Amino acid sequence: MKILLKHKNTLVGFGCILVLGIAARWLSGVVYSAAEAQDLIASLSRSALYLGSAIATSSATTIALMLTIVGLVNRLDQDFDVEFFQRITLISKACAVNLMGAIALLMIVTMPVGEFDRLPDNWYSILYDLIFWMVVLLCALSVSIVLILLRTIVELIHQFAPSVDS
């Protein structure tokens, strides 16, 4: 947790995406009926399917790249501080959470949405909110991962080529 608090820009990026999500939800208003919710779910599911696939792919790729960078750093003669390895661990854990969330999102959006008899009245509203907030949280986590990666790459470049400006 201490390492995360050192990355204020990461927390700011996460917060900005959450604020955008809250604003988007507020602007879209309240879902008034099951029919309206079904239409919203159908349109949200199409974009969530592509977004979830992209997040799953990028998270899996980033985890593989973190493993590669650990192997590369291990072979170099340079000394890396503990914070560097903590940052690599944080990136890997965040990617794992993002990957699992993306898979869960993909499973949810592939559920059939239609007229079913034994569903509670507010089922479609709950499903819409679940998909919407999963998309927002996965996007916020993706932004956070990119910001941590950026800082890690910049510091890595400074270690290998201190004369390079960032």
DSSP file (Angstrom, degrees, kcal/mol; ACC not computed):
  #  RESIDUE AA STRUCTURE BP1 BP2  ACC     N-H-->O    O-->H-N    N-H-->O    O-->H-N    TCO  KAPPA ALPHA  PHI   PSI    X-CA   Y-CA   Z-CA
    1    1 A M     >        0   0    0      0, 0.0     4,-1.8     0, 0.0     5,-0.2   0.000 360.0 360.0 360.0 -34.5    0.0    0.0    0.0
    2    2 A K  H  >  +     0   0    0      1,-0.2     4,-1.2     2,-0.2     0, 0.0   0.902 360.0  53.0 -61.3 -40.2    2.9    2.4    0.7
    3    3 A I  H  > S+     0   0    0      1,-0.2     4,-0.5     2,-0.2     3,-0.3   0.874 106.9  52.6 -63.8 -36.0    4.2    2.0   -2.8
    4    4 A L  H >4 S+     0   0    0      1,-0.2     3,-1.0     2,-0.2     7,-0.3   0.879 104.9  54.7 -67.4 -37.3    0.7    2.9   -4.2
    5    5 A L  H 3< S+     0   0    0     -4,-1.8    -1,-0.2     1,-0.3     3,-0.2   0.757 100.3  61.3 -68.0 -23.8    0.7    6.1   -2.1
    6    6 A K  H 3< S+     0   0    0     -4,-1.2     2,-1.0    -3,-0.3    -1,-0.3   0.712  94.9  66.7 -72.6 -19.2    4.0    7.2   -3.6
    7    7 A H    XX  +     0   0    0     -3,-1.0     4,-1.6    -4,-0.5     3,-0.6  -0.595  57.9 159.9-103.4  70.9    2.3    7.2   -7.0
    8    8 A K  H 3> S+     0   0    0     -2,-1.0     4,-2.7     1,-0.3    -1,-0.2   0.849  72.6  59.2 -62.1 -35.3   -0.1   10.1   -6.6
    9    9 A N  H 3> S+     0   0    0     -3,-0.2     4,-2.4     1,-0.2    -1,-0.3   0.844 103.7  53.1 -64.0 -31.1   -0.5   10.5  -10.3
   10   10 A T  H <> S+     0   0    0     -3,-0.6     4,-2.3     2,-0.2    -1,-0.2   0.921 110.8  45.4 -66.6 -45.1   -1.7    6.9  -10.5
   11   11 A L  H  X S+     0   0    0     -4,-1.6     4,-2.6    -7,-0.3    -2,-0.2   0.874 112.7  51.5 -66.7 -36.8   -4.3    7.6   -7.9
   12   12 A V  H  X S+     0   0    0     -4,-2.7     4,-2.7     2,-0.2    -2,-0.2   0.920 109.9  49.3 -65.3 -43.3   -5.3   10.9   -9.6
   13   13 A G  H  X S+     0   0    0     -4,-2.4     4,-1.9     2,-0.2    -2,-0.2   0.917 112.2  47.9 -60.8 -44.3   -5.7    9.0  -12.9
   14   14 A F  H  X S+     0   0    0     -4,-2.3     4,-2.0     1,-0.2    -2,-0.2   0.927 113.3  48.6 -60.4 -46.1   -7.9    6.4  -11.3
   15   15 A G  H  X S+     0   0    0     -4,-2.6     4,-2.6     1,-0.2    -2,-0.2   0.874 107.3  54.9 -63.6 -38.7   -9.9    9.1   -9.6
   16   16 A C  H  X S+     0   0    0     -4,-2.7     4,-2.3     1,-0.2    -1,-0.2   0.913 108.8  47.5 -62.7 -42.1  -10.4   11.1  -12.9
   17   17 A I  H  X S+     0   0    0     -4,-1.9     4,-2.3     2,-0.2    -1,-0.2   0.892 111.4  51.5 -67.2 -38.1  -11.8    8.0  -14.6
   18   18 A L  H  X S+     0   0    0     -4,-2.0     4,-2.7     2,-0.2    -2,-0.2   0.918 109.5  49.9 -62.1 -42.8  -14.1    7.4  -11.7
   19   19 A V  H  X S+     0   0    0     -4,-2.6     4,-2.7     2,-0.2    -2,-0.2   0.911 110.2  50.2 -63.1 -41.7  -15.3   11.0  -11.8
   20   20 A L  H  X S+     0   0    0     -4,-2.3     4,-2.6     2,-0.2    -1,-0.2   0.904 111.4  49.5 -61.0 -40.7  -16.0   10.6  -15.6
   21   21 A G  H  X S+     0   0    0     -4,-2.3     4,-2.4     2,-0.2    -2,-0.2   0.908 111.1  48.3 -64.3 -42.5  -17.9    7.4  -14.9
   22   22 A I  H  X S+     0   0    0     -4,-2.7     4,-2.4     2,-0.2    -2,-0.2   0.916 113.2  48.3 -63.6 -43.0  -20.0    9.1  -12.2
   23   23 A A  H  X S+     0   0    0     -4,-2.7     4,-2.7     2,-0.2    -2,-0.2   0.912 111.7  49.3 -64.3 -42.2  -20.7   12.1  -14.5
   24   24 A A  H  X S+     0   0    0     -4,-2.6     4,-2.0     2,-0.2    -2,-0.2   0.903 112.6  47.6 -64.1 -40.6  -21.6    9.7  -17.3
   25   25 A R  H  X S+     0   0    0     -4,-2.4     4,-0.8     2,-0.2    -1,-0.2   0.899 113.1  48.4 -67.5 -39.2  -24.0    7.8  -15.1
   26   26 A W  H >< S+     0   0    0     -4,-2.4     3,-0.5     1,-0.2    -2,-0.2   0.905 112.4  48.9 -66.5 -41.2  -25.5   11.0  -13.7
   27   27 A L  H 3< S+     0   0    0     -4,-2.7    -1,-0.2     1,-0.2    -2,-0.2   0.831 106.4  55.8 -69.0 -31.6  -26.0   12.3  -17.2
   28   28 A S  H 3< S-     0   0    0     -4,-2.0    -1,-0.2    -5,-0.2    -2,-0.2   0.696 101.1-155.3 -75.8 -15.8  -27.6    9.1  -18.5
   29   29 A G    <<  -     0   0    0     -4,-0.8     2,-0.3    -3,-0.5    -1,-0.2  -0.221  31.4 -29.6  79.7-166.8  -30.2    9.4  -15.7
   30   30 A V        -     0   0    0     -3,-0.1     2,-0.7    -4,-0.1    -4,-0.0  -0.660  55.7-121.9 -91.7 141.7  -32.3    6.8  -14.0
   31   31 A V        -     0   0    0     -2,-0.3    94,-0.1     1,-0.2    -2,-0.1  -0.764  30.6-175.6 -83.4 118.6  -33.3    3.6  -15.8
   32   32 A Y        +     0   0    0     -2,-0.7     2,-0.3     1,-0.1    -1,-0.2   0.760  55.3  20.6 -92.6 -27.1  -37.1    3.7  -15.6
   33   33 A S     >  -     0   0    0      1,-0.1     4,-2.4    91,-0.0     5,-0.2  -0.935  69.9-115.1-143.2 163.0  -38.3    0.4  -17.1
   34   34 A A  H  > S+     0   0    0     -2,-0.3     4,-2.5     2,-0.2     5,-0.2   0.874 116.7  53.3 -64.3 -37.8  -37.1   -3.1  -17.9
   35   35 A A  H  > S+     0   0    0      2,-0.2     4,-1.9     1,-0.2    -1,-0.2   0.918 110.5  46.3 -64.6 -43.1  -37.5   -2.4  -21.7
   36   36 A E  H  > S+     0   0    0      1,-0.2     4,-2.3     2,-0.2    -2,-0.2   0.914 112.5  50.8 -64.4 -42.2  -35.4    0.7  -21.4
   37   37 A A  H  X S+     0   0    0     -4,-2.4     4,-2.9     1,-0.2    -2,-0.2   0.887 107.1  54.3 -63.5 -39.0  -32.8   -1.2  -19.4
   38   38 A Q  H  X S+     0   0    0     -4,-2.5     4,-2.3     2,-0.2    -1,-0.2   0.911 109.3  47.7 -61.9 -41.9  -32.7   -4.0  -22.0
   39   39 A D  H  X S+     0   0    0     -4,-1.9     4,-2.1     2,-0.2    -2,-0.2   0.917 113.4  47.7 -64.0 -43.1  -32.0   -1.5  -24.7
   40   40 A L  H  X S+     0   0    0     -4,-2.3     4,-2.7     1,-0.2     5,-0.2   0.902 111.6  50.4 -64.5 -41.3  -29.2    0.2  -22.6
   41   41 A I  H  X S+     0   0    0     -4,-2.9     4,-2.9     1,-0.2    -2,-0.2   0.912 108.7  52.6 -63.3 -42.1  -27.7   -3.2  -21.8
   42   42 A A  H  X S+     0   0    0     -4,-2.3     4,-1.3    -5,-0.2    -1,-0.2   0.925 114.3  41.0 -60.9 -45.1  -27.7   -4.2  -25.5
   43   43 A S  H  X S+     0   0    0     -4,-2.1     4,-1.3     1,-0.2    -2,-0.2   0.897 117.9  46.9 -72.1 -38.7  -25.8   -1.1  -26.5
   44   44 A L  H  X S+     0   0    0     -4,-2.7     4,-2.7     1,-0.2    -2,-0.2   0.871 107.8  57.5 -68.7 -36.6  -23.5   -1.2  -23.5
   45   45 A S  H  X S+     0   0    0     -4,-2.9     4,-2.0    -5,-0.2    -1,-0.2   0.867 101.2  56.0 -64.2 -36.8  -22.8   -4.9  -24.0
   46   46 A R  H  X S+     0   0    0     -4,-1.3     4,-1.3    -5,-0.2    -1,-0.2   0.950 114.8  37.0 -61.5 -48.7  -21.5   -4.4  -27.5
   47   47 A S  H  X S+     0   0    0     -4,-1.3     4,-2.6     1,-0.2    -2,-0.2   0.870 114.6  55.8 -73.1 -34.4  -18.9   -1.9  -26.5
   48   48 A A  H  X S+     0   0    0     -4,-2.7     4,-3.0     1,-0.2     5,-0.2   0.824 102.2  58.3 -66.2 -30.2  -18.1   -3.7  -23.3
   49   49 A L  H  X S+     0   0    0     -4,-2.0     4,-1.8    -5,-0.2    -1,-0.2   0.938 111.4  39.9 -64.1 -46.9  -17.4   -6.8  -25.3
   50   50 A Y  H  X S+     0   0    0     -4,-1.3     4,-2.4     2,-0.2    -2,-0.2   0.915 117.7  48.5 -68.4 -43.1  -14.7   -5.1  -27.3
   51   51 A L  H  X S+     0   0    0     -4,-2.6     4,-2.7     2,-0.2     5,-0.2   0.927 111.0  50.2 -63.8 -45.0  -13.3   -3.2  -24.3
   52   52 A G  H  X S+     0   0    0     -4,-3.0     4,-2.5     1,-0.2    -1,-0.2   0.896 111.1  49.5 -60.3 -41.2  -13.2   -6.3  -22.1
   53   53 A S  H  X S+     0   0    0     -4,-1.8     4,-2.4    -5,-0.2    -1,-0.2   0.919 112.2  47.7 -63.4 -43.9  -11.3   -8.2  -24.8
   54   54 A A  H  X S+     0   0    0     -4,-2.4     4,-2.7     2,-0.2     5,-0.2   0.902 112.8  48.3 -65.1 -41.0   -8.8   -5.4  -25.2
   55   55 A I  H  X S+     0   0    0     -4,-2.7     4,-2.6     2,-0.2     5,-0.2   0.915 111.6  49.7 -66.3 -42.7   -8.3   -5.1  -21.5
   56   56 A A  H  X S+     0   0    0     -4,-2.5     4,-2.3    -5,-0.2     5,-0.2   0.927 113.8  46.4 -61.2 -44.6   -7.8   -8.8  -21.1
   57   57 A T  H  X S+     0   0    0     -4,-2.4     4,-2.3     1,-0.2    -2,-0.2   0.933 114.7  45.6 -64.0 -47.2   -5.3   -8.9  -24.0
   58   58 A S  H  X S+     0   0    0     -4,-2.7     4,-2.4     1,-0.2    -1,-0.2   0.889 113.2  50.1 -67.0 -37.9   -3.3   -5.9  -22.7
   59   59 A S  H  X S+     0   0    0     -4,-2.6     4,-2.2    -5,-0.2    -1,-0.2   0.928 112.0  46.8 -66.2 -44.6   -3.3   -7.1  -19.1
   60   60 A A  H  X S+     0   0    0     -4,-2.3     4,-1.9    -5,-0.2    -2,-0.2   0.904 114.1  48.5 -63.8 -40.4   -2.0  -10.6  -20.1
   61   61 A T  H  X S+     0   0    0     -4,-2.3     4,-2.3    -5,-0.2    -2,-0.2   0.905 110.3  51.0 -65.3 -41.8    0.6   -9.0  -22.4
   62   62 A T  H  X S+     0   0    0     -4,-2.4     4,-2.2     2,-0.2    -2,-0.2   0.890 107.9  52.3 -65.3 -39.5    1.8   -6.6  -19.7
   63   63 A I  H  X S+     0   0    0     -4,-2.2     4,-1.9     2,-0.2    -1,-0.2   0.929 110.4  48.7 -61.2 -44.1    2.2   -9.5  -17.2
   64   64 A A  H  X S+     0   0    0     -4,-1.9     4,-1.9     1,-0.2    -2,-0.2   0.900 111.1  50.2 -62.3 -39.9    4.3  -11.3  -19.7
   65   65 A L  H  X S+     0   0    0     -4,-2.3     4,-2.6     2,-0.2    -1,-0.2   0.851 106.5  54.9 -67.9 -33.5    6.4   -8.2  -20.3
   66   66 A M  H  X S+     0   0    0     -4,-2.2     4,-2.0     2,-0.2    -1,-0.2   0.893 107.7  50.0 -65.4 -38.7    6.9   -7.7  -16.5
   67   67 A L  H  X S+     0   0    0     -4,-1.9     4,-1.9     2,-0.2    -2,-0.2   0.905 111.3  49.6 -63.4 -41.1    8.3  -11.3  -16.3
   68   68 A T  H  X S+     0   0    0     -4,-1.9     4,-2.5     1,-0.2    -2,-0.2   0.910 109.6  50.3 -64.0 -43.4   10.6  -10.4  -19.2
   69   69 A I  H  X S+     0   0    0     -4,-2.6     4,-2.8     1,-0.2     5,-0.2   0.864 107.9  53.3 -67.2 -34.2   11.8   -7.2  -17.6
   70   70 A V  H  X S+     0   0    0     -4,-2.0     4,-1.9     2,-0.2    -1,-0.2   0.920 111.2  46.9 -64.5 -42.0   12.6   -9.0  -14.3
   71   71 A G  H  X S+     0   0    0     -4,-1.9     4,-1.1     2,-0.2    -2,-0.2   0.901 113.6  48.3 -64.7 -40.4   14.7  -11.5  -16.3
   72   72 A L  H >X S+     0   0    0     -4,-2.5     4,-0.9     1,-0.2     3,-0.6   0.932 112.1  47.8 -64.7 -46.8   16.4   -8.7  -18.2
   73   73 A V  H >< S+     0   0    0     -4,-2.8     3,-0.5     1,-0.2    -1,-0.2   0.853 106.7  58.6 -63.5 -35.1   17.1   -6.8  -15.0
   74   74 A N  H 3< S+     0   0    0     -4,-1.9    -1,-0.2     1,-0.2    -2,-0.2   0.827 106.5  48.4 -64.4 -31.8   18.4   -9.9  -13.3
   75   75 A R  H << S+     0   0    0     -4,-1.1    -1,-0.2    -3,-0.6    -2,-0.2   0.634  95.3  91.6 -84.2 -15.0   21.1  -10.3  -16.1
   76   76 A L  S << S-     0   0    0     -4,-0.9    -3,-0.0    -3,-0.5     0, 0.0  -0.428  74.9-134.8 -81.1 156.5   22.3   -6.7  -15.9
   77   77 A D  S    S+     0   0    0     -2,-0.1    -1,-0.1     2,-0.1     2,-0.1   0.537  74.3 105.9 -84.5  -7.2   25.2   -5.6  -13.7
   78   78 A Q  S    S-     0   0    0     -5,-0.1     2,-0.5     1,-0.1    -2,-0.1  -0.397  71.1-125.8 -74.8 149.4   23.2   -2.6  -12.6
   79   79 A D        -     0   0    0     -2,-0.1     2,-0.4     0, 0.0    -2,-0.1  -0.833  22.6-161.0 -95.2 131.6   21.7   -2.5   -9.1
   80   80 A F        -     0   0    0     -2,-0.5     5,-0.0    -7,-0.1     2,-0.0  -0.910  18.8-119.0-112.5 140.5   18.0   -1.7   -8.9
   81   81 A D    >>  -     0   0    0     -2,-0.4     4,-1.2     1,-0.1     3,-0.6  -0.236  26.1-107.6 -74.7 166.2   16.4   -0.5   -5.7
   82   82 A V  H 3> S+     0   0    0      1,-0.2     4,-2.3     2,-0.2     5,-0.2   0.846 116.8  62.6 -61.9 -35.5   13.7   -2.3   -3.9
   83   83 A E  H 3> S+     0   0    0      1,-0.2     4,-2.4     2,-0.2    -1,-0.2   0.854  97.7  57.2 -62.0 -34.3   11.1    0.2   -5.0
   84   84 A F  H <> S+     0   0    0     -3,-0.6     4,-2.1     2,-0.2    -1,-0.2   0.943 110.5  42.7 -60.7 -47.2   11.7   -0.7   -8.7
   85   85 A F  H  X S+     0   0    0     -4,-1.2     4,-2.2     1,-0.2    -2,-0.2   0.842 112.1  54.3 -69.8 -32.7   10.8   -4.4   -7.9
   86   86 A Q  H  X S+     0   0    0     -4,-2.3     4,-2.6     2,-0.2    -1,-0.2   0.893 108.4  50.0 -64.9 -38.3    7.9   -3.3   -5.8
   87   87 A R  H  X S+     0   0    0     -4,-2.4     4,-2.7     2,-0.2    -2,-0.2   0.903 109.5  49.9 -66.6 -41.4    6.6   -1.3   -8.7
   88   88 A I  H  X S+     0   0    0     -4,-2.1     4,-2.3     2,-0.2    -2,-0.2   0.905 112.4  48.7 -62.6 -40.9    7.0   -4.3  -11.1
   89   89 A T  H  X S+     0   0    0     -4,-2.2     4,-2.6     2,-0.2    -2,-0.2   0.914 111.1  49.8 -64.1 -43.2    5.1   -6.4   -8.5
   90   90 A L  H  X S+     0   0    0     -4,-2.6     4,-2.7     2,-0.2     5,-0.2   0.912 110.9  49.2 -62.6 -43.6    2.3   -3.7   -8.2
   91   91 A I  H  X S+     0   0    0     -4,-2.7     4,-2.5     1,-0.2    -1,-0.2   0.928 112.4  48.6 -61.0 -45.0    2.0   -3.5  -12.0
   92   92 A S  H  X S+     0   0    0     -4,-2.3     4,-2.1     2,-0.2    -2,-0.2   0.908 112.8  46.8 -64.0 -43.0    1.7   -7.3  -12.3
   93   93 A K  H  X S+     0   0    0     -4,-2.6     4,-2.4     2,-0.2    -1,-0.2   0.914 112.4  49.8 -65.7 -42.4   -0.9   -7.6   -9.5
   94   94 A A  H  X S+     0   0    0     -4,-2.7     4,-2.6     1,-0.2    -2,-0.2   0.899 110.9  50.1 -63.5 -39.4   -2.9   -4.8  -11.0
   95   95 A C  H  X S+     0   0    0     -4,-2.5     4,-2.8    -5,-0.2    -1,-0.2   0.891 109.1  51.8 -65.1 -38.8   -2.8   -6.5  -14.4
   96   96 A A  H  X S+     0   0    0     -4,-2.1     4,-2.4     2,-0.2    -2,-0.2   0.921 112.0  45.7 -63.9 -43.1   -3.9   -9.7  -12.8
   97   97 A V  H  X S+     0   0    0     -4,-2.4     4,-2.6     2,-0.2    -2,-0.2   0.918 113.8  49.6 -63.8 -43.5   -6.9   -8.0  -11.2
   98   98 A N  H  X S+     0   0    0     -4,-2.6     4,-2.5     2,-0.2    -2,-0.2   0.898 110.7  50.2 -62.7 -41.2   -7.7   -6.2  -14.5
   99   99 A L  H  X S+     0   0    0     -4,-2.8     4,-2.2     2,-0.2    -2,-0.2   0.929 112.1  46.5 -63.1 -46.6   -7.5   -9.5  -16.4
  100  100 A M  H  X S+     0   0    0     -4,-2.4     4,-2.3     1,-0.2    -2,-0.2   0.896 113.4  49.7 -63.7 -39.6   -9.8  -11.3  -14.0
  101  101 A G  H  X S+     0   0    0     -4,-2.6     4,-2.6     2,-0.2    -2,-0.2   0.893 110.0  50.7 -64.7 -39.7  -12.2   -8.3  -14.1
  102  102 A A  H  X S+     0   0    0     -4,-2.5     4,-2.6     2,-0.2    -2,-0.2   0.893 110.3  49.4 -65.7 -39.5  -12.2   -8.3  -17.9
  103  103 A I  H  X S+     0   0    0     -4,-2.2     4,-2.2     2,-0.2    -2,-0.2   0.919 111.4  49.2 -65.5 -42.5  -12.9  -12.0  -18.0
  104  104 A A  H  X S+     0   0    0     -4,-2.3     4,-2.3     2,-0.2    -2,-0.2   0.919 111.2  50.4 -61.5 -42.9  -15.8  -11.5  -15.5
  105  105 A L  H  X S+     0   0    0     -4,-2.6     4,-2.7     1,-0.2     5,-0.2   0.927 109.4  50.7 -60.1 -45.4  -17.1   -8.7  -17.7
  106  106 A L  H  X S+     0   0    0     -4,-2.6     4,-1.0     1,-0.2    -1,-0.2   0.886 110.1  50.1 -61.0 -38.7  -16.9  -10.8  -20.8
  107  107 A M  H  < S+     0   0    0     -4,-2.2     4,-0.2     1,-0.2     3,-0.2   0.900 112.1  47.9 -66.1 -39.2  -18.9  -13.6  -19.1
  108  108 A I  H >< S+     0   0    0     -4,-2.3     3,-1.5     1,-0.2    -2,-0.2   0.920 110.2  50.2 -68.3 -43.7  -21.5  -11.1  -17.9
  109  109 A V  H 3< S+     0   0    0     -4,-2.7    -1,-0.2     1,-0.3    -2,-0.2   0.662 104.0  60.0 -74.1 -12.8  -22.0   -9.5  -21.3
  110  110 A T  T 3< S+     0   0    0     -4,-1.0    -1,-0.3    -3,-0.2    -2,-0.2   0.482  79.7 109.3 -90.1  -1.5  -22.4  -12.8  -23.0
  111  111 A M  S <  S-     0   0    0     -3,-1.5     2,-0.2    -4,-0.2    -3,-0.0  -0.495  81.8-105.6 -68.3 141.4  -25.4  -13.7  -20.9
  112  112 A P        -     0   0    0      0, 0.0     2,-0.5     0, 0.0    -1,-0.1  -0.475  31.0-156.3 -69.7 139.2  -28.6  -13.6  -22.9
  113  113 A V        +     0   0    0     -2,-0.2     2,-0.3    -4,-0.1    -4,-0.0  -0.973  40.3 108.6-117.5 120.1  -30.8  -10.6  -22.3
  114  114 A G  S    S-     0   0    0     -2,-0.5     2,-0.9     2,-0.0   -76,-0.0  -0.900  74.4 -47.0-165.8-168.2  -34.5  -11.1  -23.1
  115  115 A E        +     0   0    0     -2,-0.3     2,-0.4     2,-0.0    -2,-0.0  -0.715  59.4 174.0 -83.3 107.1  -37.9  -11.5  -21.7
  116  116 A F    >   -     0   0    0     -2,-0.9     3,-0.5     1,-0.1    -3,-0.0  -0.891  28.2-141.1-115.9 148.4  -37.6  -14.0  -18.9
  117  117 A D  T 3  S+     0   0    0     -2,-0.4     2,-0.4     1,-0.2    -1,-0.1   0.908  89.9  47.9 -76.3 -44.4  -40.5  -15.0  -16.5
  118  118 A R  T 3  S+     0   0    0      2,-0.0    -1,-0.2     0, 0.0     0, 0.0  -0.201  80.9 115.3-100.9  43.5  -38.8  -15.4  -13.2
  119  119 A L    <   -     0   0    0     -3,-0.5     5,-0.0    -2,-0.4    -3,-0.0  -0.873  69.2-107.2-109.4 143.9  -36.7  -12.4  -12.9
  120  120 A P    >   -     0   0    0      0, 0.0     3,-1.5     0, 0.0     4,-0.3  -0.242  34.6-109.5 -61.1 158.5  -37.1   -9.6  -10.3
  121  121 A D  T 3  S+     0   0    0      1,-0.3     3,-0.4     2,-0.1     4,-0.2   0.848 117.6  44.4 -59.6 -36.5  -38.5   -6.3  -11.6
  122  122 A N  T 3> S+     0   0    0      1,-0.2     4,-2.3     2,-0.1    -1,-0.3   0.259  80.4 108.4 -96.1  13.8  -35.3   -4.5  -11.1
  123  123 A W  H <> S+     0   0    0     -3,-1.5     4,-2.5     1,-0.2    -1,-0.2   0.903  79.5  47.3 -56.8 -46.3  -33.0   -7.2  -12.6
  124  124 A Y  H  > S+     0   0    0     -3,-0.4     4,-2.5    -4,-0.3    -1,-0.2   0.863 111.2  51.0 -68.7 -36.3  -32.3   -5.3  -15.8
  125  125 A S  H  > S+     0   0    0     -4,-0.2     4,-2.5     2,-0.2    -1,-0.2   0.915 111.9  47.8 -65.2 -41.7  -31.4   -2.1  -14.0
  126  126 A I  H  X S+     0   0    0     -4,-2.3     4,-2.6     2,-0.2    -2,-0.2   0.923 112.3  49.1 -64.0 -44.3  -29.1   -4.0  -11.7
  127  127 A L  H  X S+     0   0    0     -4,-2.5     4,-2.5     2,-0.2     5,-0.2   0.909 111.2  49.6 -63.4 -42.3  -27.4   -5.8  -14.7
  128  128 A Y  H  X S+     0   0    0     -4,-2.5     4,-2.8     2,-0.2    -2,-0.2   0.942 112.7  47.0 -61.1 -47.6  -27.0   -2.4  -16.5
  129  129 A D  H  X S+     0   0    0     -4,-2.5     4,-2.8     2,-0.2     5,-0.3   0.899 111.5  51.9 -61.8 -40.6  -25.4   -0.8  -13.4
  130  130 A L  H  X S+     0   0    0     -4,-2.6     4,-2.1     2,-0.2    -2,-0.2   0.946 113.4  42.9 -61.5 -49.3  -23.1   -3.8  -12.9
  131  131 A I  H  X S+     0   0    0     -4,-2.5     4,-2.3     2,-0.2    -2,-0.2   0.926 115.0  50.9 -63.0 -44.5  -21.9   -3.8  -16.5
  132  132 A F  H  X S+     0   0    0     -4,-2.8     4,-2.2    -5,-0.2    -2,-0.2   0.943 113.7  42.7 -59.6 -50.2  -21.5    0.0  -16.5
  133  133 A W  H  X S+     0   0    0     -4,-2.8     4,-2.7     1,-0.2    -1,-0.2   0.818 111.0  55.3 -72.1 -29.7  -19.5    0.2  -13.2
  134  134 A M  H  X S+     0   0    0     -4,-2.1     4,-2.6    -5,-0.3     5,-0.2   0.927 109.3  48.4 -64.4 -42.2  -17.3   -2.8  -14.2
  135  135 A V  H  X S+     0   0    0     -4,-2.3     4,-2.3     2,-0.2    -2,-0.2   0.937 113.0  47.7 -60.7 -47.0  -16.4   -0.9  -17.4
  136  136 A V  H  X S+     0   0    0     -4,-2.2     4,-2.5     1,-0.2    -2,-0.2   0.936 114.2  45.8 -61.5 -47.3  -15.6    2.2  -15.4
  137  137 A L  H  X S+     0   0    0     -4,-2.7     4,-2.5     1,-0.2    -1,-0.2   0.892 112.8  49.6 -66.1 -39.7  -13.5    0.4  -12.9
  138  138 A L  H  X S+     0   0    0     -4,-2.6     4,-2.1    -5,-0.2    -1,-0.2   0.889 112.3  48.5 -66.4 -37.7  -11.6   -1.6  -15.5
  139  139 A C  H  X S+     0   0    0     -4,-2.3     4,-2.3    -5,-0.2    -2,-0.2   0.916 111.5  49.8 -65.9 -42.7  -10.9    1.6  -17.4
  140  140 A A  H  X S+     0   0    0     -4,-2.5     4,-2.1     1,-0.2    -2,-0.2   0.909 111.9  47.8 -62.9 -41.9   -9.7    3.3  -14.3
  141  141 A L  H  X S+     0   0    0     -4,-2.5     4,-2.5     2,-0.2    -1,-0.2   0.884 109.6  53.6 -66.7 -37.4   -7.4    0.5  -13.4
  142  142 A S  H  X S+     0   0    0     -4,-2.1     4,-2.2     2,-0.2    -2,-0.2   0.914 108.6  49.0 -62.4 -43.0   -6.1    0.4  -16.9
  143  143 A V  H  X S+     0   0    0     -4,-2.3     4,-2.2     1,-0.2    -1,-0.2   0.911 110.8  51.3 -62.4 -42.1   -5.2    4.1  -16.7
  144  144 A S  H  X S+     0   0    0     -4,-2.1     4,-2.3     1,-0.2    -2,-0.2   0.914 108.8  50.6 -61.2 -43.6   -3.5    3.5  -13.4
  145  145 A I  H  X S+     0   0    0     -4,-2.5     4,-2.7     1,-0.2    -1,-0.2   0.920 109.8  50.2 -61.7 -43.9   -1.5    0.7  -14.8
  146  146 A V  H  X S+     0   0    0     -4,-2.2     4,-2.6     1,-0.2    -1,-0.2   0.904 110.7  49.8 -62.1 -41.3   -0.3    2.8  -17.8
  147  147 A L  H  X S+     0   0    0     -4,-2.2     4,-2.0     2,-0.2    -1,-0.2   0.885 112.0  47.0 -67.8 -37.5    0.7    5.6  -15.4
  148  148 A I  H  X S+     0   0    0     -4,-2.3     4,-2.4     2,-0.2    -2,-0.2   0.915 112.8  50.3 -68.0 -41.7    2.7    3.3  -13.2
  149  149 A L  H  X S+     0   0    0     -4,-2.7     4,-2.8    -5,-0.2     5,-0.2   0.914 108.3  53.3 -60.0 -43.0    4.3    1.8  -16.3
  150  150 A L  H  X S+     0   0    0     -4,-2.6     4,-2.6     1,-0.2    -1,-0.2   0.937 110.5  45.6 -58.5 -48.2    5.2    5.2  -17.6
  151  151 A R  H  X S+     0   0    0     -4,-2.0     4,-2.3     1,-0.2    -1,-0.2   0.896 112.9  50.9 -64.0 -39.5    7.0    6.1  -14.3
  152  152 A T  H  X S+     0   0    0     -4,-2.4     4,-2.1     2,-0.2    -2,-0.2   0.917 111.9  46.7 -63.6 -43.7    8.8    2.8  -14.3
  153  153 A I  H  X S+     0   0    0     -4,-2.8     4,-2.6     2,-0.2    -2,-0.2   0.912 111.4  51.3 -66.1 -42.9   10.0    3.2  -17.8
  154  154 A V  H  X S+     0   0    0     -4,-2.6     4,-2.1    -5,-0.2    -1,-0.2   0.923 112.9  45.2 -61.1 -43.9   11.1    6.8  -17.2
  155  155 A E  H  X S+     0   0    0     -4,-2.3     4,-1.6     2,-0.2    -1,-0.2   0.856 111.6  52.9 -69.1 -33.8   13.1    5.8  -14.2
  156  156 A L  H  X S+     0   0    0     -4,-2.1     4,-1.9     2,-0.2    -2,-0.2   0.910 109.4  48.8 -65.9 -42.1   14.6    2.8  -16.0
  157  157 A I  H  X S+     0   0    0     -4,-2.6     4,-3.5     1,-0.2     7,-0.2   0.902 109.4  52.8 -63.6 -41.3   15.7    5.1  -18.8
  158  158 A H  H  < S+     0   0    0     -4,-2.1    -1,-0.2     1,-0.2    -2,-0.2   0.839 108.3  51.3 -63.9 -31.6   17.3    7.5  -16.3
  159  159 A Q  H  < S+     0   0    0     -4,-1.6    -1,-0.2     2,-0.2    -2,-0.2   0.896 119.5  34.3 -72.5 -38.8   19.2    4.6  -14.8
  160  160 A F  H  < S+     0   0    0     -4,-1.9    -2,-0.2     1,-0.2    -3,-0.2   0.834 137.0  19.5 -84.7 -34.1   20.6    3.5  -18.1
  161  161 A A    ><  +     0   0    0     -4,-3.5     3,-2.0    -5,-0.2    -1,-0.2  -0.678  65.6 176.7-137.6  79.7   21.0    6.9  -19.8
  162  162 A P  T 3  S+     0   0    0      0, 0.0    -1,-0.1     0, 0.0    -4,-0.1   0.715  77.6  63.7 -60.5 -21.1   21.0    9.6  -17.1
  163  163 A S  T 3  S+     0   0    0      2,-0.1     2,-0.4    -5,-0.0    -5,-0.1   0.615  79.6 100.4 -80.0 -10.3   21.6   12.3  -19.7
  164  164 A V    <   -     0   0    0     -3,-2.0     2,-0.2    -7,-0.2    -3,-0.1  -0.620  69.0-139.3 -78.7 127.8   18.3   11.7  -21.5
  165  165 A D              0   0    0     -2,-0.4    -2,-0.1     1,-0.1    -1,-0.0  -0.584 360.0 360.0 -83.2 149.0   15.6   14.2  -20.5
  166  166 A S              0   0    0     -2,-0.2    -1,-0.1    -8,-0.0    -2,-0.0   0.434 360.0 360.0-106.7 360.0   12.0   12.9  -19.9
